[in-house]
Amino acid sequence: MFKRSSLTISTLFFFFAIKIYLVLPIDLEVKRDSIDQLIIFLEAERYDSKRILANGAHILKYYLEYDQIENLVSLSKDDPGFFQRRNNIYTNIEQELKKNFYDIVIINRNSDFNNNSFKKLINFGYKEYKIEEFNVYLVNN
């Protein structure tokens, strides 16, 4: 009986390991595909001559191979604001956004930002584009 139970456990382990292996690459491929769609959109906008603000800027810097992306932070899920960490202090940058200091703002839809945040950017003069998992805002000129 001991051999049968260890065989059952081994079989279950093997089954779940195969299941995880088959599911995981699909999830990673979807995320990579959404970044590829974002890159195609940004290349059409000639992003390499623009001031870009993005939450998760380090990820975009890696995939775009472009270092001129500043990081956007929200400090609260209940009342998200637009912040940047400068000299180890979180600074509200809403006034900069109102003045359209940044040409492109990129927000991952899985972040703390909400519809009120998106409406603020539109009211500040940004045009909204929805690219896969991202909301992208371009200055209206």
MARLUMMI-397296 format. One record per residue (C-alpha): y, x, z; residue in one letter. Coordinates in Angstrom, 3 decimals, m for minus. Layout:
// MARLUMMI-397296
+----------+----------+----------+----+
:    north :     east :       up : aa :
+----------+----------+----------+----+
:        Y :        X :        Z :  A :
...
+----------+----------+----------+----+
This chain:
// MARLUMMI-397296
+----------+----------+----------+----+
:    north :     east :       up : aa :
+----------+----------+----------+----+
:    0.000 :    0.000 :    0.000 :  M :
:    2.376 :    2.881 :    0.696 :  F :
:    1.943 :    4.223 :   m2.869 :  K :
:    2.641 :    0.804 :   m4.347 :  R :
:    5.890 :    0.361 :   m2.390 :  S :
:    7.133 :    3.834 :   m3.329 :  S :
:    6.258 :    3.112 :   m6.959 :  L :
:    8.248 :   m0.133 :   m6.781 :  T :
:   11.244 :    1.635 :   m5.265 :  I :
:   11.049 :    4.377 :   m7.909 :  S :
:   10.858 :    1.777 :  m10.663 :  T :
:   13.851 :   m0.125 :   m9.287 :  L :
:   15.855 :    3.080 :   m8.939 :  F :
:   15.030 :    4.073 :  m12.513 :  F :
:   15.981 :    0.593 :  m13.787 :  F :
:   19.375 :    0.632 :  m12.021 :  F :
:   20.082 :    4.213 :  m13.110 :  A :
:   19.520 :    3.240 :  m16.764 :  I :
:   21.623 :    0.083 :  m16.320 :  K :
:   24.538 :    2.064 :  m14.833 :  I :
:   24.264 :    4.680 :  m17.583 :  Y :
:   24.459 :    2.011 :  m20.280 :  L :
:   27.383 :    0.140 :  m18.710 :  V :
:   29.579 :    3.080 :  m17.663 :  L :
:   30.260 :    4.616 :  m21.096 :  P :
:   31.353 :    1.222 :  m22.447 :  I :
:   33.951 :    0.890 :  m19.681 :  D :
:   35.298 :    4.386 :  m20.305 :  L :
:   35.429 :    3.729 :  m24.043 :  E :
:   37.510 :    0.573 :  m23.529 :  V :
:   40.050 :    2.452 :  m21.392 :  K :
:   40.267 :    5.257 :  m23.936 :  R :
:   40.718 :    2.688 :  m26.713 :  D :
:   43.695 :    1.106 :  m24.922 :  S :
:   45.326 :    4.535 :  m24.550 :  I :
:   44.673 :    5.198 :  m28.243 :  D :
:   46.431 :    1.919 :  m29.119 :  Q :
:   49.359 :    2.912 :  m26.917 :  L :
:   49.556 :    6.327 :  m28.603 :  I :
:   49.614 :    4.716 :  m32.064 :  I :
:   52.444 :    2.423 :  m30.943 :  F :
:   54.441 :    5.277 :  m29.388 :  L :
:   53.999 :    7.526 :  m32.424 :  E :
:   55.535 :    4.787 :  m34.589 :  A :
:   58.489 :    4.763 :  m32.180 :  E :
:   58.837 :    8.564 :  m32.380 :  R :
:   58.364 :    8.917 :  m28.642 :  Y :
:   58.802 :   12.692 :  m28.679 :  D :
:   62.572 :   12.337 :  m28.947 :  S :
:   62.896 :    9.635 :  m26.259 :  K :
:   63.324 :    9.504 :  m22.495 :  R :
:   60.146 :    7.913 :  m21.141 :  I :
:   59.474 :    6.395 :  m17.727 :  L :
:   55.925 :    5.366 :  m16.837 :  A :
:   53.810 :    4.567 :  m13.840 :  N :
:   50.878 :    6.948 :  m13.977 :  G :
:   52.961 :    9.408 :  m16.006 :  A :
:   50.446 :   12.207 :  m15.407 :  H :
:   47.805 :   10.313 :  m17.413 :  I :
:   50.146 :    9.734 :  m20.341 :  L :
:   51.302 :   13.361 :  m20.256 :  K :
:   47.678 :   14.410 :  m20.655 :  Y :
:   46.830 :   12.100 :  m23.556 :  Y :
:   50.155 :   12.411 :  m25.378 :  L :
:   50.376 :   16.159 :  m24.738 :  E :
:   54.037 :   15.535 :  m23.949 :  Y :
:   55.621 :   16.610 :  m20.654 :  D :
:   58.902 :   14.692 :  m20.878 :  Q :
:   57.606 :   11.580 :  m19.104 :  I :
:   59.003 :   10.722 :  m15.691 :  E :
:   56.926 :    8.896 :  m13.097 :  N :
:   57.723 :    5.335 :  m12.034 :  L :
:   56.574 :    4.124 :   m8.617 :  V :
:   56.442 :    0.739 :   m6.916 :  S :
:   56.486 :    0.850 :   m3.126 :  L :
:   55.302 :   m2.694 :   m2.439 :  S :
:   52.912 :   m5.080 :   m4.126 :  K :
:   54.713 :   m8.079 :   m2.607 :  D :
:   58.193 :   m7.009 :   m3.689 :  D :
:   57.862 :   m4.216 :   m6.238 :  P :
:   60.933 :   m2.216 :   m7.052 :  G :
:   61.630 :    0.605 :   m9.458 :  F :
:   61.455 :    3.961 :   m7.667 :  F :
:   61.074 :    7.640 :   m8.375 :  Q :
:   60.223 :   10.396 :   m5.961 :  R :
:   63.059 :   12.915 :   m5.969 :  R :
:   63.174 :   15.776 :   m3.487 :  N :
:   60.410 :   14.079 :   m1.467 :  N :
:   62.471 :   10.881 :   m1.108 :  I :
:   61.767 :    7.640 :   m2.939 :  Y :
:   64.934 :    6.690 :   m4.816 :  T :
:   65.645 :    3.258 :   m6.282 :  N :
:   66.383 :    3.717 :   m9.997 :  I :
:   67.243 :    0.115 :  m10.866 :  E :
:   70.845 :    1.090 :  m11.729 :  Q :
:   69.577 :    3.687 :  m14.197 :  E :
:   67.383 :    1.052 :  m15.814 :  L :
:   70.329 :   m1.361 :  m16.039 :  K :
:   72.253 :    1.343 :  m17.900 :  K :
:   69.247 :    1.881 :  m20.224 :  N :
:   68.952 :    5.518 :  m19.201 :  F :
:   65.318 :    5.472 :  m20.332 :  Y :
:   64.462 :    4.661 :  m23.945 :  D :
:   60.885 :    3.659 :  m23.173 :  I :
:   59.361 :    2.216 :  m19.995 :  V :
:   55.564 :    1.951 :  m19.801 :  I :
:   53.832 :   m0.044 :  m17.073 :  I :
:   50.093 :   m0.378 :  m16.682 :  N :
:   49.184 :   m4.043 :  m16.214 :  R :
:   46.887 :   m3.127 :  m13.316 :  N :
:   49.793 :   m1.797 :  m11.257 :  S :
:   51.833 :   m3.350 :   m8.434 :  D :
:   54.523 :   m4.518 :  m10.854 :  F :
:   54.599 :   m8.260 :  m11.544 :  N :
:   56.237 :  m10.825 :  m13.836 :  N :
:   59.509 :  m10.604 :  m11.903 :  N :
:   59.586 :   m6.849 :  m12.575 :  S :
:   58.946 :   m7.446 :  m16.259 :  F :
:   61.700 :  m10.096 :  m16.435 :  K :
:   64.151 :   m7.660 :  m14.824 :  K :
:   63.489 :   m5.085 :  m17.526 :  L :
:   64.041 :   m7.714 :  m20.220 :  I :
:   67.294 :   m8.758 :  m18.528 :  N :
:   68.358 :   m5.101 :  m18.454 :  F :
:   68.142 :   m5.062 :  m22.254 :  G :
:   64.605 :   m3.866 :  m22.901 :  Y :
:   62.343 :   m5.532 :  m25.446 :  K :
:   58.787 :   m6.151 :  m24.254 :  E :
:   55.641 :   m5.228 :  m26.162 :  Y :
:   52.109 :   m5.827 :  m24.866 :  K :
:   49.744 :   m3.079 :  m25.957 :  I :
:   46.212 :   m3.554 :  m24.593 :  E :
:   46.447 :   m2.709 :  m20.856 :  E :
:   50.138 :   m1.758 :  m20.983 :  F :
:   53.503 :   m3.466 :  m21.005 :  N :
:   55.895 :   m1.317 :  m23.003 :  V :
:   59.663 :   m1.799 :  m22.925 :  Y :
:   61.983 :   m0.347 :  m25.553 :  L :
:   65.749 :   m0.311 :  m25.360 :  V :
:   67.275 :   m2.902 :  m27.712 :  N :
:   69.739 :   m1.079 :  m29.948 :  N :
+----------+----------+----------+----+
